[in-house]
């Protein structure tokens, strides 16, 4: 009977450890690891996670032009990790669209970047619903493994718009 109890206790502890690490923001990845994704995504920038003032810490990429031909070549991406001194609280991938004509190629490229970011951060890919929202483009919010993914369409000038994809721990 003692061995049964010990086995149950060990199984319970393993389940607790597994569930608590999944509940950690970004599965326990440090801000510096998340900042390193800009290199993995091929977006140049400052990977140092540092104090930007007023208690806000971040790392920011430079804007990366998307090679999709005219007129879409004017579009670009930027990646940021934002949080506090102790922990990252948000990843942001932003598409700045600079032409309303033939945006589908740029939106497909943006969806691939979002997919890679989700794979690296949570080990899960872009869902069909998320892909359709990006391609429409329409705003949306999704629950993913203790995190909230949001897509916002920001108007900048007429029919030229920006898309902002954000991944943050649920409840933050």
N, CA and C of each residue as an Amber inpcrd file, in Angstrom:
protein
   516
   0.8180000  -1.1900000   0.0000000   0.0000000   0.0000000   0.0000000
   0.8660000   1.2600000   0.0000000   1.9800000   1.2030000   0.7170000
   2.8940000   2.3280000   0.7770000   3.4410000   2.6620000  -0.6090000
   3.7430000   1.6240000  -1.4180000   4.2690000   1.8600000  -2.7700000
   3.2090000   2.5080000  -3.6600000   1.9580000   2.1390000  -3.4830000
   0.8780000   2.7470000  -4.2660000   0.7780000   4.2300000  -3.9310000
   0.8390000   4.5530000  -2.6370000   0.7770000   5.9420000  -2.2050000
   1.9560000   6.7430000  -2.7540000   3.1650000   6.1730000  -2.6820000
   4.3560000   6.8520000  -3.1850000   4.2540000   7.0790000  -4.6910000
   3.7470000   6.0840000  -5.4090000   3.5830000   6.2180000  -6.8550000
   2.5840000   7.3120000  -7.2030000   1.4780000   7.3720000  -6.4640000
   0.4680000   8.4120000  -6.6860000   1.0190000   9.7910000  -6.3690000
   1.7900000   9.8720000  -5.2850000   2.3940000  11.1430000  -4.9000000
   3.3820000  11.6200000  -5.9690000   4.2070000  10.7290000  -6.4700000
   5.1730000  11.0810000  -7.5200000   4.4540000  11.5200000  -8.7880000
   3.4010000  10.8170000  -9.1810000   2.6390000  11.1850000 -10.3750000
   1.9990000  12.5540000 -10.1950000   1.4680000  12.8060000  -9.0000000
   0.8590000  14.1050000  -8.7200000   1.8680000  15.2320000  -8.7910000
   3.0540000  15.0130000  -8.2600000   4.1040000  16.0300000  -8.3190000
   4.5300000  16.3080000  -9.7520000   4.6690000  15.2760000 -10.5520000
   5.0360000  15.4560000 -11.9560000   3.9630000  16.2480000 -12.6990000
   2.7060000  15.9510000 -12.4430000   1.6150000  16.6670000 -13.0840000
   1.6250000  18.1330000 -12.6640000   1.8860000  18.4010000 -11.3800000
   1.9490000  19.7750000 -10.8840000   3.0930000  20.5400000 -11.5560000
   4.2540000  19.9380000 -11.6290000   5.4060000  20.5930000 -12.2580000
   5.1210000  20.8670000 -13.7220000   4.5560000  19.9020000 -14.4410000
   4.2500000  20.0790000 -15.8640000   3.2150000  21.1800000 -16.0640000
   2.1720000  21.1970000 -15.2390000   1.1330000  22.2030000 -15.4180000
   1.6060000  23.5850000 -14.9950000   2.4590000  23.6760000 -13.9700000
   2.9260000  24.9910000 -13.5450000   3.8930000  25.5930000 -14.5490000
   4.7050000  24.7750000 -15.2290000   5.6140000  25.3490000 -16.2270000
   4.8520000  25.8010000 -17.4620000   3.7520000  25.0920000 -17.8080000
   2.9370000  25.5220000 -18.9410000   2.2040000  26.8150000 -18.6050000
   1.9090000  27.0480000 -17.3120000   1.2030000  28.2540000 -16.8980000
   2.1360000  29.4660000 -16.8250000   3.4420000  29.2490000 -16.8320000
   4.3800000  30.3660000 -16.8070000   4.2750000  31.1380000 -18.1080000
   4.4160000  32.4760000 -18.0210000   4.3900000  33.2540000 -19.2540000
   5.4340000  32.7530000 -20.2510000   5.0000000  32.5570000 -21.4640000
   5.8790000  32.1310000 -22.5610000   6.6260000  30.8420000 -22.2240000
   5.9620000  29.9800000 -21.4550000   6.5120000  28.6820000 -21.0520000
   7.8540000  28.8120000 -20.3550000   8.0160000  29.8870000 -19.5870000
   9.2250000  30.0770000 -18.8020000  10.4030000  30.6450000 -19.5690000
  10.2020000  31.0110000 -20.8170000  11.3020000  31.5890000 -21.6050000
  11.6050000  32.9930000 -21.0880000  12.8780000  33.2940000 -20.9630000
  13.2860000  34.6110000 -20.4770000  13.0770000  35.6720000 -21.5580000
  13.0640000  36.9180000 -21.1150000  12.9360000  38.0320000 -22.0550000
  14.0740000  38.0040000 -23.0690000  15.2760000  37.6670000 -22.6200000
  16.4210000  37.6350000 -23.5330000  16.2350000  36.5670000 -24.6060000
  15.6810000  35.4250000 -24.2500000  15.4020000  34.3730000 -25.2450000
  14.3730000  34.8780000 -26.2460000  13.3100000  35.5130000 -25.7520000
  12.2800000  36.0470000 -26.6440000  12.8550000  37.1240000 -27.5600000
  13.7380000  37.9610000 -27.0330000  14.3760000  38.9890000 -27.8570000
  15.2420000  38.3550000 -28.9470000  15.8390000  37.2220000 -28.6450000
  16.6670000  36.5120000 -29.6210000  15.8830000  36.0100000 -30.8240000
  14.5600000  35.9360000 -30.6930000  13.7470000  35.4890000 -31.8300000
  13.8470000  36.4440000 -32.9990000  14.1930000  37.7110000 -32.7550000
  14.2870000  38.6180000 -33.9020000  15.3940000  38.1670000 -34.8450000
  16.4490000  37.6100000 -34.2920000  17.5070000  37.0600000 -35.1510000
  16.9930000  35.8210000 -35.8780000  16.2710000  34.9690000 -35.1690000
  15.7050000  33.7700000 -35.7810000  14.7140000  34.1160000 -36.8880000
  14.0040000  35.2360000 -36.7360000  13.0360000  35.6800000 -37.7350000
  13.7050000  36.4480000 -38.8750000  14.9990000  36.7390000 -38.7240000
  15.7120000  37.4770000 -39.7580000  15.4010000  38.9580000 -39.7460000
  15.0030000  39.4620000 -38.5750000  14.6910000  40.8770000 -38.4380000
  15.8130000  41.5060000 -37.6040000  16.6350000  42.3710000 -38.1820000
  17.7500000  42.9460000 -37.4270000  17.2540000  43.8850000 -36.3380000
  18.0210000  43.9640000 -35.2630000  17.6410000  44.8820000 -34.1980000
  18.5230000  44.7260000 -32.9900000  18.1480000  45.4170000 -31.9240000
  18.8730000  45.3630000 -30.6730000  18.2460000  44.2910000 -29.8060000
  18.9500000  43.1770000 -29.6390000  18.3930000  42.0730000 -28.8850000
  18.5170000  42.2660000 -27.3810000  19.1580000  43.3410000 -26.9340000
  19.3210000  43.5790000 -25.5030000  17.9990000  44.0410000 -24.9060000
  17.5260000  43.3090000 -23.9080000  16.3170000  43.6670000 -23.1680000
  16.7570000  44.6510000 -22.0920000  16.3000000  45.9070000 -22.1960000
  16.8230000  46.9180000 -21.2800000  15.7540000  47.9390000 -20.8920000
  16.0670000  48.7030000 -19.8610000  15.1640000  49.7120000 -19.3030000
  14.9830000  50.8490000 -20.3010000  13.7310000  51.1310000 -20.6340000
  13.4230000  52.2300000 -21.5490000  12.9310000  53.4630000 -20.7880000
  12.8910000  53.3510000 -19.4550000  12.4180000  54.4450000 -18.6210000
  11.0360000  54.1450000 -18.0590000  10.7350000  54.7060000 -16.9060000
   9.4400000  54.5580000 -16.2410000   9.0700000  53.0960000 -15.9960000
  10.0680000  52.2500000 -15.7570000   9.8070000  50.8530000 -15.4330000
   9.4540000  49.9590000 -16.6060000   9.5220000  50.4820000 -17.8070000
   9.2150000  49.6860000 -18.9990000  10.5180000  49.1610000 -19.5890000
  10.5720000  47.8750000 -19.7790000  11.7290000  47.2250000 -20.3820000
  11.3080000  46.6710000 -21.7290000  12.2310000  46.6980000 -22.6950000
  11.9030000  46.1410000 -24.0140000  13.1640000  45.9080000 -24.8380000
  12.9500000  45.1800000 -25.9040000  13.9220000  45.0920000 -26.9930000
  13.1180000  45.3410000 -28.2580000  13.7260000  45.9750000 -29.2210000
  13.0260000  46.3650000 -30.4430000  13.8680000  46.0450000 -31.6600000
  13.2020000  45.5900000 -32.6860000  13.9200000  45.3680000 -33.9410000
  13.8640000  46.6310000 -34.7860000  14.7120000  46.6460000 -35.7750000
  14.5830000  47.6610000 -36.8170000  13.4120000  47.2200000 -37.6940000
  12.9790000  48.0460000 -38.5760000  11.9140000  47.6580000 -39.5130000
  12.5440000  46.8680000 -40.6550000  11.9470000  45.7220000 -40.9690000
  12.4540000  44.8780000 -42.0530000  11.5160000  45.0030000 -43.2470000
  12.0590000  45.4650000 -44.3610000  11.2590000  45.5660000 -45.5830000
  10.9220000  44.1780000 -46.0970000   9.7110000  44.0400000 -46.5860000
   9.2720000  42.7510000 -47.1120000   9.4940000  42.6970000 -48.6170000
  10.1790000  41.6720000 -49.1010000  10.5190000  41.5680000 -50.5320000
   9.3840000  40.9610000 -51.3480000   8.3020000  41.7130000 -51.5180000
   7.1710000  41.1870000 -52.2710000   6.9210000  41.9340000 -53.5720000
   7.8400000  42.7480000 -54.0000000   7.6620000  43.4620000 -55.2620000
   6.7690000  44.6720000 -55.1030000   6.6820000  45.4540000 -56.1330000
   5.8770000  46.6730000 -56.0810000   4.4060000  46.3290000 -56.1880000
   3.5450000  47.0160000 -55.4990000   3.8170000  48.1170000 -54.5880000
   4.0790000  47.6560000 -53.1600000   4.0170000  46.3500000 -52.9310000
   4.0930000  45.8440000 -51.5610000   5.4740000  45.9620000 -50.9350000
   6.5000000  46.1950000 -51.7120000   7.8570000  46.2530000 -51.1610000
   8.0130000  47.3800000 -50.1510000   7.1100000  48.3180000 -50.1760000
   7.1780000  49.4040000 -49.2110000   6.7290000  48.9510000 -47.8210000
   6.1260000  47.7650000 -47.7230000   5.6540000  47.2550000 -46.4450000
   6.8190000  46.7190000 -45.6260000   6.6620000  46.7720000 -44.2930000
   7.7250000  46.2740000 -43.4340000   7.1830000  45.6930000 -42.1380000
   8.0680000  44.9880000 -41.4160000   7.7640000  44.3430000 -40.1380000
   8.6250000  44.9190000 -39.0260000   8.0950000  44.8790000 -37.8080000
   8.8780000  45.2040000 -36.6280000   8.4600000  44.2500000 -35.5090000
   9.4330000  43.8140000 -34.7090000   9.2060000  42.8920000 -33.5990000
   9.6630000  43.5440000 -32.3030000   8.8480000  43.3910000 -31.2380000
   9.1950000  43.9430000 -29.9320000   8.8160000  42.9590000 -28.8320000
   9.5730000  43.0040000 -27.7610000   9.2400000  42.3030000 -26.5240000
   9.1610000  43.3820000 -25.4610000   8.0590000  43.3970000 -24.7030000
   7.8230000  44.4420000 -23.7150000   7.5060000  43.7960000 -22.3680000
   7.9880000  44.3950000 -21.2930000   7.6880000  43.8790000 -19.9660000
   8.2610000  44.7670000 -18.8910000   8.6700000  44.1240000 -17.7980000
   9.3220000  44.8490000 -16.7160000  10.7000000  44.2360000 -16.4780000
  11.3700000  44.6830000 -15.4750000  12.7350000  44.2300000 -15.2130000
  12.8280000  42.7210000 -15.0070000  11.7780000  42.1430000 -14.4740000
  11.8240000  40.7380000 -14.0930000  11.2630000  39.7720000 -15.1380000
  10.3880000  40.2610000 -16.0100000   9.7090000  39.3270000 -16.8940000
   9.1220000  40.0230000 -18.1230000   9.1960000  39.3430000 -19.2500000
   8.5290000  39.8220000 -20.4630000   7.0280000  39.6160000 -20.2860000
   6.2310000  40.5610000 -20.7630000   4.7790000  40.4650000 -20.6360000
   4.0690000  40.4630000 -21.9800000   4.7880000  40.7790000 -23.0520000
   4.1120000  40.8860000 -24.3400000   5.1120000  40.7720000 -25.4750000
   4.7210000  40.0420000 -26.5150000   5.4620000  40.0230000 -27.7740000
   4.5840000  40.7100000 -28.8110000   5.1700000  41.5460000 -29.6350000
   4.4130000  42.2770000 -30.6480000   5.1160000  42.1230000 -31.9880000
   4.3620000  41.7080000 -32.9930000   4.8470000  41.6680000 -34.3660000
   3.9130000  42.5640000 -35.1600000   4.4830000  43.6140000 -35.7500000
   3.6610000  44.6100000 -36.4180000   4.0090000  44.6980000 -37.9010000
   2.9790000  44.6650000 -38.7100000   3.1080000  44.8440000 -40.1580000
   2.6600000  46.2500000 -40.4940000   3.5200000  46.9990000 -41.1460000
   3.1680000  48.3260000 -41.6300000   2.9480000  48.1920000 -43.1290000
   1.6950000  48.2250000 -43.5210000   1.3150000  48.0750000 -44.9320000
   1.3760000  49.4490000 -45.5790000   2.0600000  49.5380000 -46.6990000
   2.2170000  50.8300000 -47.3490000   1.5450000  50.9020000 -48.7080000
   0.7580000  49.9010000 -49.0550000  -0.0150000  49.9600000 -50.2850000
  -1.2460000  49.0930000 -50.1280000  -2.3840000  49.5830000 -50.5760000
  -3.6210000  48.8140000 -50.4920000  -3.7970000  47.8980000 -51.7010000
  -2.9740000  48.0730000 -52.7340000  -3.0950000  47.2430000 -53.9270000
  -2.3430000  45.9360000 -53.7260000  -2.9720000  44.8440000 -54.0780000
  -2.3780000  43.5100000 -54.0400000  -1.6880000  43.1960000 -52.7070000
  -2.4260000  43.2850000 -51.5890000  -1.7910000  43.0500000 -50.2910000
  -1.6340000  41.5640000 -49.9420000  -2.2160000  40.6560000 -50.7330000
  -2.2390000  39.2440000 -50.3550000  -0.8450000  38.6390000 -50.1600000
   0.1030000  39.0030000 -51.0060000   1.4600000  38.4760000 -50.8550000
   2.0910000  38.9130000 -49.5360000   1.9040000  40.1690000 -49.1700000
   2.4480000  40.6850000 -47.9210000   1.7490000  40.0240000 -46.7340000
   0.4450000  39.8480000 -46.8220000  -0.2990000  39.2180000 -45.7310000
   0.1230000  37.7570000 -45.5420000   0.4130000  37.0620000 -46.6310000
   0.9080000  35.6760000 -46.5240000   2.2690000  35.6430000 -45.8200000
   3.1420000  36.5690000 -46.1800000   4.4560000  36.6350000 -45.5320000
   4.2790000  36.9370000 -44.0480000   3.4210000  37.8840000 -43.7150000
   3.1590000  38.2250000 -42.3160000   2.6290000  36.9960000 -41.5630000
   1.7330000  36.2420000 -42.1830000   1.1910000  35.0460000 -41.5190000
   2.2920000  34.0210000 -41.2470000   3.2690000  33.9140000 -42.1440000
   4.3870000  32.9810000 -41.9130000   5.2410000  33.4400000 -40.7180000
   5.4710000  34.7360000 -40.6000000   6.2160000  35.2510000 -39.4510000
   5.4620000  34.9780000 -38.1480000   4.1450000  35.2000000 -38.1570000
   3.3370000  34.9300000 -36.9700000   3.4070000  33.4420000 -36.6200000
   3.3300000  32.5760000 -37.6280000   3.3950000  31.1340000 -37.4070000
   4.7220000  30.7320000 -36.7590000   5.8220000  31.2570000 -37.2710000
   7.1440000  30.9450000 -36.7080000   7.2370000  31.4440000 -35.2670000
   6.7360000  32.6350000 -35.0030000   6.7720000  33.1860000 -33.6540000
   5.9830000  32.3030000 -32.6840000   4.8110000  31.8520000 -33.0940000
   4.0030000  30.9700000 -32.2420000   4.6910000  29.6300000 -32.0190000
   5.3040000  29.0830000 -33.0780000   6.0200000  27.8050000 -32.9430000
   7.1590000  27.9320000 -31.9470000   7.9340000  28.9960000 -32.0690000
   9.0990000  29.1700000 -31.1990000   8.6800000  29.4480000 -29.7550000
   7.6240000  30.2250000 -29.5700000   7.2220000  30.6340000 -28.2310000
   6.3970000  29.5770000 -27.5080000   5.3790000  29.0360000 -28.1820000
   4.4440000  28.1270000 -27.5170000   4.4740000  26.7070000 -28.0550000
   5.1840000  26.4860000 -29.1590000   5.2150000  25.1520000 -29.7490000
   3.9350000  24.8050000 -30.4900000   3.1600000  25.8010000 -30.8490000
   1.9190000  25.6010000 -31.5930000   1.9150000  26.5260000 -32.7950000
   1.2830000  26.0990000 -33.8550000   1.2780000  26.8980000 -35.0730000
   0.0530000  27.7760000 -35.2060000  -0.0010000  28.4690000 -36.2930000
  -1.0950000  29.3610000 -36.6430000  -2.3300000  28.5290000 -36.9780000
  -3.4490000  28.8100000 -36.3380000  -4.6870000  28.0770000 -36.6290000
  -5.2870000  28.5970000 -37.9350000  -6.1970000  27.8220000 -38.5160000
  -6.8690000  28.2540000 -39.7460000  -7.6260000  29.5580000 -39.5280000
  -8.2760000  29.6900000 -38.3610000  -9.0290000  30.9000000 -38.0610000
  -8.1090000  32.1200000 -37.9820000  -6.9500000  31.9490000 -37.3690000
  -5.9910000  33.0550000 -37.2760000  -5.4760000  33.4300000 -38.6710000
  -5.1760000  32.4100000 -39.4670000  -4.6990000  32.6620000 -40.8280000
  -5.7530000  33.4370000 -41.6280000  -7.0070000  33.0100000 -41.5310000
  -8.0880000  33.6910000 -42.2570000  -8.2470000  35.1350000 -41.7810000
  -8.0830000  35.3720000 -40.4810000  -8.1890000  36.7400000 -39.9510000
  -7.0720000  37.6210000 -40.5200000  -5.8670000  37.0910000 -40.5940000
  -4.7560000  37.8630000 -41.1660000  -5.0220000  38.1630000 -42.6310000
  -5.4770000  37.1780000 -43.3770000  -5.6710000  37.3530000 -44.8150000
  -6.8660000  38.2490000 -45.1410000  -7.8330000  38.4000000 -44.2100000
  -9.0470000  39.1820000 -44.4920000  -8.8000000  40.6870000 -44.6420000
  -8.0370000  41.4030000 -43.9710000  -7.6410000  41.2660000 -42.5730000
  -8.7760000  41.7250000 -41.6690000  -9.0000000  40.9550000 -40.6030000
 -10.0120000  41.3200000 -39.6180000  -9.4680000  41.0430000 -38.2200000
  -9.8990000  41.8270000 -37.2940000  -9.4130000  41.6940000 -35.9240000
  -9.9040000  40.3950000 -35.3000000  -9.1280000  39.9070000 -34.3340000
  -9.5230000  38.6950000 -33.6330000  -8.7390000  38.5190000 -32.3530000
  -9.2390000  37.5840000 -31.5290000  -8.5660000  37.2430000 -30.2820000
  -8.7120000  35.7460000 -30.0820000  -7.6200000  35.0880000 -29.6810000
  -7.5920000  33.6400000 -29.5210000  -6.8900000  33.2770000 -28.2180000
  -7.3770000  32.2230000 -27.5700000  -6.7440000  31.6740000 -26.3680000
  -5.8130000  30.5490000 -26.8080000  -4.5500000  30.6300000 -26.4160000
  -3.5550000  29.6370000 -26.8010000  -2.7110000  29.2390000 -25.6020000
  -2.9590000  28.0930000 -25.0450000  -2.0810000  27.5250000 -24.0280000
  -1.7250000  28.5250000 -22.9170000  -2.7540000  29.1390000 -22.3120000
  -2.5200000  30.0900000 -21.2330000  -2.1090000  31.4760000 -21.6930000
  -2.2210000  31.7490000 -22.9650000  -1.8490000  33.0410000 -23.5410000
  -3.0020000  33.5710000 -24.3920000  -2.9910000  34.8600000 -24.6300000
  -3.9860000  35.4910000 -25.4850000  -3.2540000  36.0740000 -26.6890000
  -3.6920000  35.6660000 -27.8620000  -3.1620000  36.2190000 -29.1130000
  -4.2190000  37.1650000 -29.6650000  -3.7950000  38.3570000 -30.0540000
  -4.7300000  39.3160000 -30.6330000  -4.1850000  39.8400000 -31.9520000
  -5.0900000  40.1240000 -32.8410000  -4.7510000  40.7550000 -34.1130000
  -5.5900000  42.0170000 -34.2030000  -4.9300000  43.1510000 -34.3640000
  -5.6180000  44.4330000 -34.4870000  -5.2490000  45.0710000 -35.8090000
  -6.2670000  45.6280000 -36.4450000  -6.0670000  46.3690000 -37.6850000
  -6.0860000  47.8420000 -37.3190000  -4.9800000  48.4950000 -37.5730000
  -4.8480000  49.9030000 -37.2330000  -4.8860000  50.7260000 -38.5110000
  -5.7470000  51.6930000 -38.5700000  -5.8010000  52.5810000 -39.7410000
  -4.6850000  53.5930000 -39.6380000  -4.0010000  53.8050000 -40.7290000
  -2.9820000  54.8470000 -40.7100000  -3.3350000  55.9490000 -41.6930000
  -3.5310000  55.6190000 -42.9550000  -3.8830000  56.6400000 -43.9520000
  -4.8430000  56.0200000 -44.9540000  -6.1020000  56.3170000 -44.8060000
  -7.0980000  55.8010000 -45.7420000  -7.1430000  54.2940000 -45.7370000
  -6.9840000  53.6980000 -46.9050000  -7.0640000  52.2410000 -47.0080000
  -5.7130000  51.5630000 -46.7580000  -4.6980000  52.3260000 -46.4440000
  -3.3960000  51.7770000 -46.0820000  -3.4210000  51.5790000 -44.5700000
  -3.0850000  50.3670000 -44.1270000  -3.2500000  50.0440000 -42.7120000
  -2.0480000  49.3030000 -42.1470000  -2.0650000  49.1580000 -40.8210000
  -1.0710000  48.3700000 -40.1010000  -1.8110000  47.2230000 -39.4290000
  -1.1390000  46.0940000 -39.2750000  -1.6580000  44.9740000 -38.5010000
  -0.7170000  44.7500000 -37.3360000  -1.2870000  44.5740000 -36.1530000
  -0.4830000  44.3270000 -34.9690000  -0.9120000  42.9950000 -34.3650000
   0.0540000  42.0400000 -34.3220000  -0.1690000  40.7520000 -33.6730000
   0.5100000  40.7950000 -32.3170000  -0.2460000  40.4880000 -31.2610000
   0.2800000  40.5340000 -29.8970000   0.0490000  39.1880000 -29.2210000
   1.0500000  38.7240000 -28.5100000   0.9420000  37.5020000 -27.7110000
   1.3200000  37.8570000 -26.2820000   0.3990000  37.5860000 -25.3440000
   0.6310000  37.9190000 -23.9380000   0.0320000  36.8280000 -23.0630000
   0.5880000  36.6530000 -21.8770000  -0.0070000  35.6800000 -20.9540000
  -1.4500000  36.0920000 -20.6300000  -2.3410000  35.1340000 -20.4930000
  -3.7270000  35.4260000 -20.1440000  -3.7520000  36.1340000 -18.7990000
  -4.6150000  37.1340000 -18.6750000  -4.7500000  37.8670000 -17.4330000
  -3.7490000  38.9730000 -17.2280000  -2.9270000  39.2530000 -18.2370000
  -1.9350000  40.3270000 -18.0350000  -2.3780000  41.6080000 -18.6900000
